[in-house]
Amino acid sequence: MKDTEILGQIKELVDEEHALRERLLGGELTSEEEHARIAYIEESLDRCWDLLRQRRARRNVGEDPDFAAPRPVSEVENYQQ
């Protein structure tokens, strides 16, 4: 996946998150439905940002960014800040 594709996926996920919040405010879905989907979107966003950081780091040290690979949610979500 190229940087532009990752950024496109991030934009789609953010747009979906905004749409879900609007649907919740409009009474079109329950808070449980919204929370479940938002959790998935947040995990997906974290994985996208992680992959993008991996690609940029590889590029910065002269390595091929195409060897960066998405990491599992369990790994990405357990990073220490």
N, C-alpha and C positions, 0 to 999 in steps of 0.2 A: 504494500500500500504506500503510495507516494504522499508527501506532505500535503499537497493540495486536496487529495482524497480524504485524508484524516481531518483536515480543517473543514471540509465540506460535511463530513459526518458529524463533527462537533456542532456546526451550525444547525443541522437538521435536528439533533438532539436538544439543543437549546430552544429551538422553535417549538418542538413538541412539548417541552417542559412549560413554556409560556402558554401554549394552547391548553394544556391540561389544567393549569391554574385558572384560566379564564372559564373553562368548562365547569370547574368546581364552583366558582363564584356564581355561575349561571344556573347551578342546580342540575347540570346535565350528568353528573356522576357523583358518587359518594366519596367522602374523604378517604375511606379505606381503599377504594379503587385508585384514587389519585395518589395516595401514599405508596401503594405497591408499584405503580408505574414510575413514580418519581424516584424510588429507590433503584429501580433497574436503570433508569436514565442516568442517575448520578454515578453508578458503577461503570456504566458504559463510557461516560465522559472521563472518568478517572483513567480508564484503560486507554482511551484515545490520547489524552494528554501525556500519559506515561510513554506511549509508543512514539509520539512526536518528540518528546525529550530524548528518548533513546536514539532516534534518527539524527537529531541535531548533535548529540554528544559524539556519535560515531563520525559524523561529518567533520566535527571540530578537531578530531584527532587523526584525520586522514583515512578513516575506515569507510567501507561501503555501508551507507545507511540502509540499504535493502536487506541487510542481514539482521536488522532489528526485528523483533517479533513481539506480538502482543503477549503480555503476561496474564496469568489467571487473576481473577478478581481477588482471590484470597491473598495473593502476594501484593497486589497494588493497594488494596485497602488496608493493609497492615504496615505500611511504611511509617517510620517514625519521622516526624517533622522536626 
